[in-house]
Amino acid sequence: MSPTRPTPSPPGPALTFVRGDITEQAVDAVVNAANSSLLGGGGVDGAIHRRGGPEILAACRELRASHYGRGLPTGKAVATPAGRLPARWVIHTVGPVFASGDAALLASCYRESLRVADELGARTVAFPALSTGAYGWPVDDAARIAVETVRETETAVEEVRFVLFDADTYAAFAAQAR
């Protein structure tokens, strides 16, 4: 499936929706759907750590030893080098579990990731569908929150690419472009 054309969404970045693998995106920063330990896991988190290699895990261990001894809080974001990924940085963010029902925390993941991207000088950022996997957030609602938040967030990022792994998730996010 080919990506949709970028859609301008002033004052925010252009939005692009791609069905694919986030670890293959040649962007300035990829966003990792991390767990609070920052030490890897399943899904997107595991894929990013596996493909990016030991440099990402080493940087995450340093973060745990210095600033995040208790782990990265839900809704916050932090960056590391991207290792062997075709990106410069990985922005790790911890999404909420749907049982919490806290949409503000999910929106915070997107805002905080864009804030970190701005600090890094990133112009292109690839996001997965945060919290929709093991954390159980309904895809349609997660897509609405993601796209609305990115459109409403002031950022110097020029393109936000939503990289969706399966057809249903792609369809839910692409529907938000309208």
Phi, psi and omega in degrees: 000132181276152180292154174286161176290147176301141178245128179293140181219062182308143002274005185274190183284166170292144179252134176232142180239123185230135171269120183173201185251120183297334181287353180256005186275123176272086181227172176293318182217138170253144179263131180259129172281078188278162166263166188296339180289338185064010187256021179094167181183217180260186175055222180302317182302310180296319180297317179295315179296318181295311184287324182285335176088186189293341180297323180292312180299319179298317179294321178294321177297321177297318178299318179297321182287332186259306189245335189234054181302329178263005181099165179280126180294150176302134178090353179261169181215150179210152184248152171223167170299161184265001179059234184270006176289155178279032177237169177272323185224158167245128174257114182268130175221147182253112179280160178280152170284138185302327181305335178289331180066016186267087180299331179296325178290322177295315177300322179300325178302316181289314179298313182295322178296319177293324176299313179296319177302318178297318178298326180280341186084019180290137178253336178234132183225133177252126178250142166273182175276087185302138175070004184271348180274246183299337182278353166075015180289132178301132188301315182299317180291318179298320179297315179300311181299315182299307185292316178300316182295314180297319180296328184270352185269127175285127183204156174271355177299133183268328179222129168251122180253116174272116183254111189248130190283326184236167187297319182294319180292318176303313182299319181295318181287316180299328178297334180285347180289341183281000000 
